[in-house]
Amino acid sequence: MLATIKKLILKKYMDFRLKWFKQDESSVVFPESLRKVKRILLIAPADHPELEEEIQSFASGLYEIFKQVQVSTFERSSFRPADGNWFGLPNESYLDNFRQEKFDLVIDLNIMQDRLCTYICALSGAPLRMNLCSGEYDHIYNFHIRTNKLQPDVRRLEKTLVNLQKFMQ
């Protein structure tokens, strides 16, 4: 019962907190900004371990598109209770690890928006934040690549790389 109440409070708090983040009003010239990217954080889909190979292929594709880039990955399953507060949110020291990396671009590969991943993206400090799906937290992201939801996830990841390549030309 206590766990259920805690989950409900966490959900309500995260919904409130994510809606509280203001939409980034700054102007970004995406082809120019993308050409300057040196550090990328790739957020792997929350509940899709079957996509592990495809995520690795996606990361390899990023190395081909962005020359001399460093790609780090975050997997939701790697988030341990010790990394969070009593609510289950990432604690400040955990978030500081992301901020200290000074990522230029965060790519959230979740097929449906995930609160924890969106929260980390919002607090990462990255000037470019990209997602692949629309949802109630779109204001957190300032770069959206949409693909056909009816296509298999593998094909959607491939199309995302193709679109990123187009921006880089």
N, C-alpha and C positions, 0 to 999 in steps of 0.2 A: 504494500500500500504506500509506504513512504517513497519507494523508488518511483512509483507511478506519479505521485504528487511532484516529486523532484523533476521528472521528465516534463511534466506539464508546465511547471514554473520555468524550466530551462527553455522550452519552446516559446513561451510567451515573451520571456526576456530577450531571446535572440531575435524574434520577430520585431520587437520594439527597437532593439539596438540597431538592427540592420536597416530598419526604416528611418532611423534617426540620422544615419550617415547621409550627408548631403551629396547630391549629384555633383560630380566634378565639373565646374563651369569653365575651367581653363581650356584654351584652344590648343589642340594638338594636331600637328601636320603628320599624319600617320606614316606615309612612305619615308619621310625624313627621320622621324623618331624611330621607326623600325630599323633603319639602316645603322643607327647608333647603338642598337641593343648589343650588350656584351654578356649579360647575366639573365638567365631565364629560370623561373620556377614553374615547373609543370605539376599541376595538381591532378593526380590520377583519379578516375571515377571511383566513387565511394563503395559501391556494392557490385563491382564487375571484375572479379579476379580473373575471369576468363579472357579479359582484354589485355592481360599483361604483355603478351608478345606484341600486340598491336601498339601498345604504349611505347615499347622499346623501339619499334619501327618508326613511330611518330617522332621520338626523341632523335633518332638517327637522321630523320628527314630535316629536323631543325638544324643539325650540324651542317647539313648540306646547304641550307638556305641562308643561315646566318654564319658568316665566316668568323672563325675564332671566338665562338660563343661558349659559355659555360652553361650547362643545363643541369639543374638540380630537380629532384622529384620529391613530392610529398604524397604519401599514401595515407589516407584516412585511417586505415587499420594500424598504422604505426603510432597513432596518437594514444598514449598510455594515460591511465588515470593520474599518474604522478605528474604528468605534463599539464594538468588542468587544476582549476580550483574546485571547491566542493560542489559547484554548480555543474561542472563538466566542461567549462569553457577553458581555452588555453590561458595559462597564467602569463603574467608579464614577461618573465624570463624566457618562456617558450616563444612568445611573439618577438622578443628582442633578437632571438636567433635568426628569424626571418629578416628583420629590419637591418641587422648588422651585415647581412649578405648584400644589401643594396641592389636588389633585383631591379632590372630595367623593365621586365615584362613578366607578368604572371599569366599563365594560360590554364584556365580551369576547364578540364576535359569532361566534367560531369555531364551526363546526358540529361539529367533533371537537376535543377539547382539544389545544392546541398548546403544547409545552414552553416555548418562548421567550416566547410571549405570556403564559402563566400565570406565568412567572418575573417578567416585567415587572409584571404585575398584583400579584403577591405583594410586590414591593419598591417599589411606587408610593407607599405611605403613605396610600392612600385608605381611609377608614373603611368605605365600602360598595364591595363588589366583586361584580359580578354576572356570571353566565355562563348560557348557553342550553343547554348539553349536560352530561350527567353523565359522569363518568369518574373516574380514580384520583386526580385532584387536586382533587376537590370541596371538600376542607377549606380550600383557599386562598380560596375564595369564601364569602361569607356571605349571598348573596341569589341565589336560583335561580329562573328562570322557565323552565318546561319546556313545550315545545310538541310536537305530534305529529310524530315523526321522518319519517313517511310523507308529510307535506305538503311541497310545494315550499318552498325556502328563502325565497322572497319572501313566501309566506303566513306562514311562521314569524316573520319579522321584523314583519309587520303585527300578528300576534297578540301579540307581545311588547310593541309599543306600546300595544295595547288594554289589556293587563294592567297596564302601568305607569300608564296613565291611571286605571284602577280604584283603584290604590293612592293616587293623588293626590286622589281625591274625598273 
